[in-house]
Amino acid sequence: MLVLRRTRGESIVIGKNAEIIIKILRDKEGVIFIGIDAPKSVLVDRLETYEKRQKEIPISNLSCSSG
C-alpha cells in the first residue's frame, strides 16, 4: 500500500495518463471528503458497499471452469 500525505485542494493521480484523479476536498472533524474522477468503465465505491454487493451475488451467477 502506498501512503501519501495530502492537504485540502491537493490531488493524487492514478494511471499512466492520469485516468483516475483523487482530490482532497475538505477535512471536517476528522472526516475526510474526497472527490474521485474516473472513467465510467471503472467501478468506484466504498469498500463496505463493494463487499456487501459481492456477498449478494447469487451462486448461480458464479462461473466455474473445470479442467
PyMOL commands that set and color helices and strands:
alter all, ss='L'
color gray80, all
select helices_A, chain A and resi 47-55+59-61
alter helices_A, ss='H'
color red, helices_A
select strands_A, chain A and resi 11-14+20-28+31-37
alter strands_A, ss='S'
color yellow, strands_A
deselect
rebuild
show_as cartoon
